[in-house]
């Protein structure tokens, strides 16, 4: 079953309430930044600039891109929920904004 961002926001909100997580918005933001860094590490491993391992001796302990993207998505959803942002709506607005940017670039190239 396909889920919308709105569905994912509800699932995340319910899960957090059930588990009793109570972090500040700042702590949630720091966690998002940490997860983005782990995604970066996984990308570096994927492109052969670092070896996967257990984090010791310079080996990366974050090498699963899909897992790290999931962590970034979850952290983003947590922040969106706290800020009352409807990610379905904002994603549609973002695509429209990018369409306009690309359109302007294409017009400028003629």
C-alpha positions, 0 to 999 in steps of 0.5 A: 500500500502506497503512503502519502507524506501525510500518512508518514507524518501521522505514523511518525507522530503516533510512534513518537507519542507511543514511545514517549520521545520528548526532544526539543526542536533544536535537538531534533534539528541536531539529529537531522544534521547528524543523519545527513552527515551519516548519509554523506558517509554512506555516499562516500563509501558508495563512490569508493572514497572510503571503506565500509567497516565498524567505524574503527581504523578509519572505516565508515560505519555508515554505508547503507544509503537507503537506511541513511535516507530513511533516517533523514526522512524520519528526522525531517518528518519529526521536525515538520510535525513539530512545526505544523508543516504539511509535507504533501502540500510543501512538496507540491509547492517545491516542485512548482517552484523548481519548475519555474526555476528550470523554465527561467533557465531554459528561457535564458538559454535561448 
